[in-house]
Each structure stands twice: as C-alpha cells, then as structure tokens.
Amino acid sequence: MKRVGNLWQSVVAWENLLLAARKAQRSKPDRASVQRFNFNQEGELLTLQRELCDGTYRPGPFTTHWIIRPKPRLISAAPYRDRVVHHALMNVLEPILDRHFHPHSYACRKGMGTHAAADRLQHLMRRYRYVLQCDIRKFFPSIDHAIIKQTFRRLIKDPRVLGLMDMIVDNSNEQEAVTNWFGGDELWTPLERRKGLPIGNLTSQWFANWMLNGLDYFVTHELGFGAYVRYCDDFLILHSDRQCLREAADSVAHYLAGVRLRLHEEKMAVRTVAEGVPFVGFRIWPSHRTIRKENVRSFRRRVRWMQRSYRDGIIGRDEVRMRLAGWLGHARQANSVRLLNRLSAEWTFARGGAKNVSGGAGRLLEQQPKELPIGEPQQEHA
C-alpha cells in the first residue's frame, strides 16, 4: 500500500477550515456554542489555524451522557472548536481512506449507507443458503490506541497529520471498562494498555471503520468468501455450506484477537437465510424485508415526544414534517405499506387546543415517492 504525504497544508488551509466550520454546524446552528463561535468566526478560525501551525493546539474536555436504547452506551461530545478541527482533518483524509476501503464496507461512506448494505445482503441471500452473522463485543470501548495508531501509519506518512491523529486518539475520554486477556498478556496488561474511542466524534467513526478494513480483506482475500457485507462492527458472511461458515467464525475470531478485539459470542450465529436476518434496522429475507419491531417502537416514542414538543411550542411544523419525512424515507425501503398506513393515523398534532396534523401527516405520507432509488445513501452516524 502506497503511503500518502504532504497533507498538512491542506488541513490548515483557510478554505478548508471555513468549510469545516460550515459542516460542523450543519443541523445545529441554533446551539449556544455554535453561535458563540460564529459571532467571531473569522477570529476563532484564525486562532485555530495559528495553534495548529505552531503546535499549541490542544483538544478540550468532552461533555458526556448515557443512552439506554438500543443498549446502554456512553455518548461523548467534543467542544465545538474541536469538532471544527475534526471536520478539517476528515475533509482531507476522507477521500484517501475511501479509496482504500473494501467495496463492501458500507458505514460512513458517501453513496453507501444502511440501505445499500441491506440491498447487498438481500442480493446475496438469494444465492446462498446460510449466513454467519457476527458482532464485535463493545467495539468502540475496546479499540486499542497503540494498534489503531499503527493502522494510521500504513497509509499516512505526513508526520504533522499523524501527530494530530494521535493527539485526537490520546485525548479520548474514559470509556466503559472492558477487560480482555489475549495471548501473551500478563496479569495487568489489559489495564495498562489505553483503549476506547468516544462515540460521537466524527473522527471516531472513520478511525473505527479503518480499524476493521484489514478484516474485510482477510475475509474476502485470505479466507476466500466473496459473499460478505459489513456495516461498522456488524458483518455477515454467506455460503451454502454451514460447516465452512463455522470454520470461518474461528478464523475471524483468531484474526480479531491479533488486534485485541473479541467477537460477541452471544450474537454470533449461523442460520438459514429463510429465517430472516436482523441487519441495519431491518429484518431481511431473500424475498422481502420489514422494519424491526424495536425500531418501530423507538419511532413511536419519538412521535409522542414530537407531539408534546409541538403542543408546547418547542418545535415547529417544519421540523415535525422533516422528522416524519426522514423516517418515511427509511421505512419505504422495506415492505411496509400497511405499517405506514397504521402509523400515519397516530400522527395528529395539537397546539393551543386546536388539532392540527403537522402540515397534513396523511398528505405527507401520500407525497412520499412510491419507491426510493435503491442504494440511495442514508448514512446513520453513531
């Protein structure tokens, strides 16, 4: 793999920092931290540029909170000026990383996303009888800092860019505890090695995806399984021989142990494609797919929150329509006409005692295209 250099000037260029600031505030321009930054945006960007160039830039502390659905996870938010730096870095690195990603890795990438991953899996399910589904146990909290820094150096050789990437990794806040022993470890080794990337950072998503790029090529090139698809740490291998998939699971577990990661054994299974496979928010069969029940329950909770927020004047009609339309676009990738008709009856919003369907939720349902283009990017970030 040819390494890439001479990237630093592109990272700290004024045009790149300005673009990064625009991307960082996308969808949240009303937040106080964004408005404070934008009040003196030129001065703030010049300060960031100077700190990056003279080596005095240091990331700030994270703001954290826990979520409990779909499972307990610690979400970390970097200060806004640090998010601008993350975007500036990824503006330069994204096209380089994307060229080297495996063609069937679907997370974070333009033109990919959850819908394209579901389409790929459904296509493979029509050709093979069995599917091995794997998930990495506590993936983000388990990422070893020393190992991920090594993966950076396989592709990047610009020392200042590598220094910034290392600084972002080193500044990761404390994640939930994960203690795993691997071959050659001593008693205290798992506690001595720093590990964990914060869920919520743009850089964490890309770094984690790059961390598993070697796994993609190991499965398809060394093990020889062409029927493969991965979305973040959830990946599937398909074959018509069940025993081959069981042997593949052992080989994958051995490979992951080499980068100090472990499969989630409770979630690993070899099943027939006729049973259906839960993946990227759908349950998928060779002939059709449905929205997973927990996703529907989660969306109904969000609708109830929107109804209360609309009633109290916290959100407006346009935001309600935008949120409903976004979920409709996702749901229409499944065979969900009856489900959508049933749900749309619940989309009644009231403010000031007068009932109002958010711009006409029924009309919104009718205005959605009958089918969205297959493979249309629908990126979901952690």
C-alpha positions as CSV (number, residue, x, y, z in Angstrom):
1,M,0.0,0.0,0.0
2,K,1.5,3.3,-1.1
3,R,1.6,5.8,1.8
4,V,0.4,9.4,1.3
5,G,2.2,12.5,2.4
6,N,2.2,16.3,2.0
7,L,-1.2,16.7,3.6
8,W,-0.7,19.2,6.4
9,Q,-1.0,22.4,4.3
10,S,-4.4,21.1,3.0
11,V,-5.6,20.5,6.6
12,V,-4.7,24.0,7.9
13,A,-5.7,25.9,4.7
14,W,-8.1,28.8,5.4
15,E,-10.6,27.4,2.8
16,N,-10.6,24.0,4.5
17,L,-11.1,25.4,8.0
18,L,-14.0,27.6,6.7
19,L,-15.6,24.5,5.1
20,A,-15.1,22.5,8.3
21,A,-16.9,25.2,10.3
22,R,-19.9,25.1,7.9
23,K,-20.0,21.3,8.2
24,A,-19.7,21.2,12.0
25,Q,-22.7,23.5,12.5
26,R,-24.9,21.7,10.0
27,S,-28.3,20.8,11.5
28,K,-27.4,22.6,14.8
29,P,-26.8,26.3,14.0
30,D,-29.0,27.4,17.0
31,R,-26.9,25.9,19.7
32,A,-25.2,28.4,22.0
33,S,-21.7,27.0,21.4
34,V,-22.1,27.4,17.7
35,Q,-23.5,30.9,17.9
36,R,-20.6,32.0,20.2
37,F,-18.1,30.6,17.7
38,N,-19.9,32.2,14.8
39,F,-20.1,35.6,16.5
40,N,-16.4,35.9,15.8
41,Q,-15.9,33.1,13.3
42,E,-13.0,34.7,11.5
43,G,-11.1,35.3,14.7
44,E,-11.8,31.8,16.0
45,L,-10.7,30.2,12.8
46,L,-7.5,32.3,12.7
47,T,-6.7,31.2,16.3
48,L,-7.3,27.6,15.4
49,Q,-5.1,27.9,12.3
50,R,-2.3,29.5,14.3
51,E,-2.5,26.9,17.1
52,L,-2.4,24.0,14.6
53,C,0.5,25.6,12.7
54,D,2.7,26.3,15.8
55,G,1.8,23.1,17.6
56,T,0.0,24.6,20.6
57,Y,-3.5,23.3,19.7
58,R,-4.9,21.0,22.5
59,P,-8.3,19.4,22.5
60,G,-10.8,20.4,25.2
61,P,-12.8,18.2,27.6
62,F,-15.8,16.2,26.5
63,T,-19.4,16.5,27.5
64,T,-20.9,13.1,28.2
65,H,-24.2,11.4,28.7
66,W,-25.6,7.8,28.7
67,I,-28.2,6.5,26.4
68,I,-30.1,3.3,27.2
69,R,-31.6,2.4,23.8
70,P,-31.0,0.2,21.9
71,K,-28.4,-0.6,24.6
72,P,-26.5,1.3,27.3
73,R,-23.8,3.4,25.7
74,L,-21.7,6.4,26.7
75,I,-22.1,9.3,24.2
76,S,-19.3,11.9,24.2
77,A,-19.5,15.4,22.6
78,A,-16.2,17.3,21.9
79,P,-16.2,21.1,22.3
80,Y,-17.4,22.8,19.1
81,R,-13.9,24.2,18.1
82,D,-12.6,20.6,18.3
83,R,-15.4,19.4,16.1
84,V,-14.3,22.0,13.5
85,V,-10.7,20.5,13.7
86,H,-12.2,17.0,13.2
87,H,-14.0,18.1,10.1
88,A,-10.9,19.9,8.8
89,L,-8.9,16.7,9.2
90,M,-11.5,14.4,7.6
91,N,-12.1,16.8,4.7
92,V,-8.6,15.8,3.7
93,L,-8.5,12.2,4.9
94,E,-11.9,11.1,3.8
95,P,-11.2,10.7,0.0
96,I,-7.9,9.0,0.8
97,L,-9.5,6.5,3.2
98,D,-12.4,5.9,0.9
99,R,-10.2,4.8,-2.0
100,H,-8.7,2.1,0.2
101,F,-11.9,0.8,1.9
102,H,-13.2,-2.6,0.9
103,P,-16.0,-2.2,-1.6
104,H,-18.5,-4.0,0.7
105,S,-17.9,-1.8,3.8
106,Y,-20.9,0.5,4.0
107,A,-20.5,2.7,7.1
108,C,-19.6,6.4,6.9
109,R,-19.1,6.4,3.1
110,K,-20.9,8.6,0.6
111,G,-23.1,6.6,-1.7
112,M,-23.2,3.7,0.7
113,G,-25.1,3.6,4.0
114,T,-27.7,1.3,5.6
115,H,-30.0,0.9,2.6
116,A,-27.2,0.0,0.2
117,A,-26.0,-2.6,2.8
118,A,-29.4,-4.1,3.1
119,D,-29.7,-4.3,-0.7
120,R,-26.3,-6.1,-0.9
121,L,-27.3,-8.6,1.8
122,Q,-30.7,-9.3,0.2
123,H,-29.0,-9.9,-3.2
124,L,-26.6,-12.4,-1.5
125,M,-29.4,-14.2,0.4
126,R,-30.9,-15.1,-3.0
127,R,-27.7,-17.0,-3.9
128,Y,-26.7,-18.8,-0.7
129,R,-28.4,-20.9,1.9
130,Y,-26.6,-19.9,5.1
131,V,-25.4,-16.7,6.7
132,L,-22.9,-16.2,9.5
133,Q,-23.7,-13.0,11.5
134,C,-21.0,-11.5,13.7
135,D,-20.8,-8.6,16.0
136,I,-17.7,-7.3,17.9
137,R,-18.1,-7.1,21.6
138,K,-18.0,-3.5,22.9
139,F,-16.3,-2.3,19.8
140,F,-15.6,1.4,20.4
141,P,-14.6,0.9,24.1
142,S,-12.2,-1.9,23.0
143,I,-10.2,-0.2,20.3
144,D,-6.6,-0.3,21.4
145,H,-4.8,3.0,21.0
146,A,-1.4,1.6,20.1
147,I,-2.9,-0.7,17.4
148,I,-5.0,2.0,15.8
149,K,-2.1,4.3,15.6
150,Q,-0.2,1.6,13.7
151,T,-3.0,1.4,11.2
152,F,-2.7,5.1,10.5
153,R,1.0,4.7,9.5
154,R,0.2,2.1,6.9
155,L,-1.5,4.7,4.8
156,I,-0.3,8.2,6.0
157,K,3.3,9.4,6.2
158,D,2.9,13.1,6.9
159,P,4.3,13.5,10.4
160,R,2.2,16.5,11.4
161,V,-1.1,14.9,10.2
162,L,-0.1,11.7,12.1
163,G,0.6,13.8,15.2
164,L,-2.8,15.4,15.0
165,M,-4.5,12.0,14.6
166,D,-2.5,10.6,17.5
167,M,-3.5,13.6,19.6
168,I,-7.2,13.0,18.9
169,V,-6.9,9.4,19.9
170,D,-4.8,10.2,23.0
171,N,-7.4,12.8,24.1
172,S,-10.2,10.2,24.1
173,N,-12.1,10.3,27.4
174,E,-12.5,7.3,29.7
175,Q,-14.9,4.8,28.2
176,E,-16.8,2.0,29.8
177,A,-14.5,-0.6,31.2
178,V,-13.5,-3.6,29.0
179,T,-11.1,-6.2,30.3
180,N,-10.0,-8.9,27.9
181,W,-6.8,-11.0,28.0
182,F,-5.2,-12.2,24.8
183,G,-2.3,-14.5,24.0
184,G,1.0,-13.3,25.5
185,D,-0.7,-10.9,28.0
186,E,0.5,-10.7,31.6
187,L,-1.9,-10.2,34.5
188,W,-2.0,-6.4,34.3
189,T,-1.7,-6.0,30.5
190,P,-5.4,-5.2,29.8
191,L,-5.3,-2.4,32.5
192,E,-2.0,-0.9,31.3
193,R,-3.0,-0.5,27.6
194,R,-5.1,2.6,26.8
195,K,-8.2,1.8,24.8
196,G,-11.5,3.2,23.7
197,L,-12.7,5.9,21.2
198,P,-15.6,8.3,22.1
199,I,-18.8,7.5,20.4
200,G,-20.0,10.8,18.9
201,N,-16.7,12.1,17.4
202,L,-16.7,12.2,13.6
203,T,-13.1,11.0,13.7
204,S,-14.0,8.0,15.8
205,Q,-16.4,6.7,13.2
206,W,-13.8,6.9,10.4
207,F,-10.9,5.6,12.6
208,A,-13.0,2.7,13.7
209,N,-14.1,1.9,10.2
210,W,-10.5,1.9,9.1
211,M,-9.5,-0.3,12.0
212,L,-11.7,-3.1,10.5
213,N,-10.6,-2.6,6.9
214,G,-8.0,-5.3,7.3
215,L,-10.7,-7.7,8.5
216,D,-12.6,-7.1,5.3
217,Y,-9.7,-8.1,3.1
218,F,-8.8,-11.0,5.4
219,V,-12.3,-12.5,4.9
220,T,-12.6,-11.9,1.2
221,H,-9.0,-12.5,0.1
222,E,-7.4,-14.8,2.6
223,L,-10.4,-16.9,3.6
224,G,-11.9,-16.6,0.1
225,F,-15.5,-15.6,1.0
226,G,-16.8,-13.2,-1.7
227,A,-20.3,-13.1,-0.2
228,Y,-19.6,-10.5,2.5
229,V,-21.0,-7.3,3.8
230,R,-20.1,-5.1,6.8
231,Y,-21.7,-2.1,8.4
232,C,-19.4,-0.7,11.2
233,D,-18.8,-3.7,13.5
234,D,-21.7,-5.8,12.3
235,F,-20.7,-8.1,9.4
236,L,-22.1,-11.1,7.7
237,I,-20.6,-13.9,5.6
238,L,-22.8,-16.1,3.3
239,H,-22.2,-19.6,2.0
240,S,-24.1,-22.7,1.1
241,D,-22.0,-24.9,3.4
242,R,-22.8,-24.5,7.1
243,Q,-19.5,-26.1,8.2
244,C,-17.5,-23.6,6.1
245,L,-19.1,-20.8,8.0
246,R,-18.4,-22.3,11.4
247,E,-14.7,-22.6,10.4
248,A,-14.7,-19.1,9.1
249,A,-16.0,-17.9,12.5
250,D,-13.0,-19.5,14.2
251,S,-10.6,-17.8,11.7
252,V,-12.2,-14.4,12.2
253,A,-12.1,-14.7,16.0
254,H,-8.3,-15.5,15.7
255,Y,-7.7,-12.5,13.4
256,L,-9.6,-10.2,15.7
257,A,-7.6,-11.4,18.7
258,G,-4.5,-10.2,16.9
259,V,-5.8,-6.6,17.1
260,R,-7.2,-7.1,20.6
261,L,-10.9,-7.3,19.7
262,R,-13.3,-10.1,20.5
263,L,-16.5,-11.4,18.9
264,H,-19.8,-11.1,20.7
265,E,-20.4,-14.9,21.1
266,E,-24.0,-14.5,22.2
267,K,-24.8,-12.6,19.0
268,M,-22.8,-14.8,16.7
269,A,-24.9,-17.4,14.8
270,V,-25.1,-19.4,11.6
271,R,-28.7,-19.5,10.4
272,T,-30.5,-20.3,7.2
273,V,-31.5,-17.3,5.0
274,A,-35.1,-18.5,5.2
275,E,-35.2,-17.5,8.9
276,G,-34.5,-13.8,8.1
277,V,-31.5,-11.8,9.3
278,P,-31.7,-8.6,11.5
279,F,-29.4,-6.1,9.9
280,V,-29.2,-2.2,9.8
281,G,-32.6,-1.7,11.2
282,F,-34.4,-4.2,9.0
283,R,-35.2,-7.9,9.2
284,I,-34.3,-9.2,5.8
285,W,-35.4,-12.3,3.8
286,P,-34.4,-13.2,0.3
287,S,-37.9,-12.1,-1.0
288,H,-38.7,-9.1,1.3
289,R,-37.7,-7.1,4.3
290,T,-39.5,-5.5,7.2
291,I,-38.7,-2.8,9.8
292,R,-37.5,-4.3,13.0
293,K,-40.1,-4.2,15.8
294,E,-37.8,-2.3,18.2
295,N,-37.2,0.3,15.5
296,V,-41.0,0.9,15.2
297,R,-41.4,1.1,18.9
298,S,-38.5,3.7,19.1
299,F,-40.1,5.7,16.3
300,R,-43.5,5.8,18.1
301,R,-41.7,7.1,21.2
302,R,-40.1,9.8,19.1
303,V,-43.6,10.7,17.6
304,R,-45.0,11.0,21.1
305,W,-42.1,13.3,22.0
306,M,-42.7,15.4,18.9
307,Q,-46.4,15.7,19.8
308,R,-45.6,17.0,23.2
309,S,-42.9,19.3,21.9
310,Y,-45.2,20.7,19.2
311,R,-48.0,21.2,21.7
312,D,-45.6,23.2,24.0
313,G,-44.2,25.2,21.1
314,I,-40.6,23.7,21.4
315,I,-40.6,22.6,17.8
316,G,-42.4,23.9,14.8
317,R,-44.4,22.5,11.9
318,D,-41.4,22.3,9.5
319,E,-39.3,20.4,11.9
320,V,-42.1,17.9,12.5
321,R,-42.5,17.4,8.8
322,M,-38.8,17.0,8.3
323,R,-38.5,14.3,11.0
324,L,-41.5,12.4,9.8
325,A,-40.3,12.5,6.2
326,G,-36.8,11.3,7.2
327,W,-38.3,8.2,8.9
328,L,-40.7,7.6,6.0
329,G,-37.7,7.6,3.6
330,H,-36.1,4.8,5.7
331,A,-39.3,2.8,6.2
332,R,-40.2,2.8,2.5
333,Q,-37.0,0.7,1.9
334,A,-39.0,-2.1,3.5
335,N,-42.2,-3.8,2.6
336,S,-44.1,-1.5,5.0
337,V,-47.2,-0.1,3.3
338,R,-49.7,-1.4,5.9
339,L,-47.4,-0.4,8.8
340,L,-47.1,3.1,7.5
341,N,-50.9,3.4,6.9
342,R,-51.5,2.3,10.5
343,L,-48.8,4.6,12.0
344,S,-50.0,7.6,10.0
345,A,-53.3,7.5,11.9
346,E,-51.3,8.4,15.0
347,W,-49.6,11.5,13.6
348,T,-52.0,14.1,14.9
349,F,-50.5,17.2,16.4
350,A,-52.3,19.8,18.5
351,R,-51.3,23.3,19.7
352,G,-53.4,25.7,21.7
353,G,-56.3,23.3,21.9
354,A,-56.8,23.1,18.2
355,K,-55.9,19.9,16.4
356,N,-53.5,20.1,13.5
357,V,-51.9,17.4,11.5
358,S,-48.4,18.6,11.0
359,G,-48.9,20.1,7.6
360,G,-51.0,17.0,7.0
361,A,-49.3,13.9,8.0
362,G,-51.6,11.9,5.8
363,R,-50.7,14.2,2.9
364,L,-47.0,13.8,3.8
365,L,-47.4,10.0,3.5
366,E,-49.1,10.4,0.1
367,Q,-46.5,12.8,-1.2
368,Q,-43.6,10.3,-0.5
369,P,-42.4,8.6,-3.7
370,K,-43.7,5.1,-4.0
371,E,-40.2,3.8,-4.1
372,L,-36.9,5.4,-3.3
373,P,-33.9,4.7,-5.5
374,I,-32.2,1.5,-4.5
375,G,-28.9,2.2,-2.8
376,E,-29.7,5.9,-2.1
377,P,-27.3,6.9,0.7
378,Q,-29.0,7.0,4.1
379,Q,-26.0,7.4,6.4
380,E,-26.6,6.8,10.1
381,H,-23.9,8.1,12.5
382,A,-23.3,6.9,15.9
